[in-house]
Amino acid sequence: MRTSEQITTEIKEKLGFFPPFFSPAAQTPQVMENLWQQTINAYVDNPLPILFKEKLSAYLSRYCPVPYCMICHSCSLYHLGMKAQEILELLESPPPKPADVDEYLSILSRAPSELRDLPSNSVLQESLLYCSIFIALEKEAAEYCRTELRHFLGAMNFQHLVALIGYVKTCHVWLESHPEVAYETDQRVINNLSALIEDEPGLADFFYNYVERVRRERQGSSWLAKSSEHSQNESALVESEERFRLLVESVTDYAIFMLDPNGQIVSWNAGAKRIKGYQASEIIGHHFSCFYPSEDIESGKSHQVLQIAAAEGRGEDEGWRVRKDGSRFWANAVLTALKDEAGNLKGFSKVTRDVTERKRVEEALENANDALEIRVEGRTAELKNAVSQLQSEIIERQRTEKALQESQTRLKLINSISTAGIALNMSVEKTIERTLKQLSEYFKTLRVAYSTIDKQGNLTVIHSIEPQGMPQLKGLVLDLTLAPEYAIALCMKEAVIVEDVVQDVRLAPLAEAILARSTQAVLNVPFQHPDNLVGLLCFESSESRQWSEHESATLIEIAQYLSILTKNAQAQKERRQAEKALQGSHQECEITVINRTTELAKANEDLISGINERKRTESALQASHKDLADIKFALDQSSIVVITDPQGTINYVNDRFCEISKYAREELRGQNHRIINSGYHPQAFFKELWATISNGLVWQGN
């Protein structure tokens, strides 16, 4: 068996401190081991939620005449985050009656499933808590409740609940047997009690008077009838109350004192002496109204406070109070009525706090707030203007951003369509079909269609993609001559927006056929198609609607792209035709060139023969020239030579002639031959000479 020291060490390691609860068993290790194992199994390691365990333990402990458990568990609840006022409300709540338990069981029965994991829902938790209190306090009357709880919780959770209740009762019996156990030295109380009472001064009154409250509750309950066992513990209760009184008297942060039914002071603690400045001997027996300023005394405020507390059981107010030296302080005061078992008023307990510093801070804050409000008012108009301008800028920016996003969406769509068309080298019709598919992915709730309009005014749906629930449109043919206004608008390449087919008079003749295809609203954008047709892109909705700018802009831009695409396709078609014609022309030209080349080759051969003949002629001529040159040289050496035109003008004379005539060649050229006439021959001589020469004959003479 372990020693008390070993058990104590384990308790400190497990809890972080040694509760004085175990001190009476320090000399009997077996008892300490038993108490500690019960604490471990039924309380510390009990899997029930810790907040639920502490609430149940705190409430049941109010029926123990020794306040140790109630105060310690209340401090634990505060440490777990429960507000002080909520703790007071829990402790002050009366024990549940059978009718209350029926209502709680009804709430638990409506839980969605078996409560194997205890609920965090506050209504279910409260119902479970008070049903648990009922089975802990009652005996035979609680059998039905125990049965129901076992059903709701399941066997395992119910056993843990029963173990916890049994452990709490064991603790109460242990403490009633050892009333000397002091809660003041418990670490939970040291850490939390002061702050707990400061947050809710009413808890000080409850802890001070809870025995009387429980005694009154016991009188109305068969299960708490007075017994001999209770009488045996009366001395322990008196001792506990005396210790609590000593605790109250030692508190210095609060003025805690008692009043008789008329408001006369009958007790005085150290806190009252510090705050108000009176010794107990100076103030006991005086009316508590002496602490009020003269204006409050004249208005009867102190009398009103007593009346409210007597009628309602409790009263709280704040206001100025007066110390012994005449100085004022701002006080928060709680006045609680004390009544006997018959409900007769026995007096009042009063707890007062000096909150002057808080009041000063509040006033400073209020003054600062007033100054701030003035500044705020001065800034409000500026801020309103700035906010208004900012809102306008934000709206404009949002509008711009939305337009930019929509524009980027359209650009991305067009780029995707054009890129795919180029990459896949698709035809115009294939590109249009792919365009419809991508449009349907962006506008999933709309029917997307492509149609053509021929010269006779017939609209034929070539491709269509429908969302789920809309019928197929492909192959539909409409005679647009029945709706001339609609047809003219399309042929003029104008976008046609129809928000409600039924209401649009342009489509009245075609409305029945359109509505039969579940079309209520239409957005049509025409574009030029090859072969003198009009292409038509279309959004259709199964419900009447207003078409957004983004939807119309998208369809218009896609139509413009397709128009360019079709024009390019037509141009490429014409280019291919021209290339084909040019290719035929080239072939004809090649034949002509071949024939011409043949002709030129033959002509070239003839030319070469002619050139060779000419060369031979030139060679003969050159030889002839040489002969002539030789003859000329011989003539120049032996004869005179003169050449004239038919009129006798000298064109040429040789050197021999110049030598004999003594004329220079320049003097003779251009002169008539008479210049050399010597006059020796008669006129007839010359006539005969010229006649012979003129006839092409050779004249000879001297």
Buried (B, 14 or more C-beta within 10 A) or exposed (E): EBEBEEBBEBBEEEEEBBBBBBBBBBEEBEBBBEBBEBBBEBBBEBEBBEBBBBBBBBBBBBBBBBBBBBBBBBBBBBBEEBEBEBBBEBBBBEBBEEEBBEEBBEBBEEBEEEBEEBBEEEEBBBBBBBBBBBBBBBEEBBEBBBEBBBBBBBEEBBEBBBBBBEBBBBBBEBBBEBBEBBBBEBBBBEBBBBEBBBBBBBBBBBBBBBBBBBBEBBEEEEEBEEEEEBEEBEEBBEBBBEBBEEBBBEBEBBBBBBBBBEBBBEBBBBBBBBBBBBEBEEBBEEBBBBBBBEEBBEEEBBEEBBEBBBEEEBBBEEBBBBBBEEEEBBBBBBBBBBBEEEEEBEBBBBBBBBBBEEBEEEEEEEEEEEEEEEEEEEEEEEEEEEEEEEEEEEEEEEEEEEEEEBBEBBEEBBEBBBEBBEEEEBEBBEBBBBBBEBBBEBBEEBBBBBBBBBEEBBBBBBBBBBBEEBEEBBEBEBBBEBBEEBBEBBEEEEBBBBBBBEEBEBBBBBBEBBEEBBBBBBBBBBBBBEEEBBBBBBBBBBEEBEBEEBBBBBBBBBBEBBBEBBBEBBEEEEEEEEEEEEEEEEEEEEEEEEEEEEEEEEEEEEEEEEEEEEEEEEEEEEEEEEEEEEEEEEBBEEEBEBEBEEEBEBEEBBEBBBEEBEBEEEBBEEBEBEEBEEEEEEEEEBEBBBEBBEEEEEEEEE
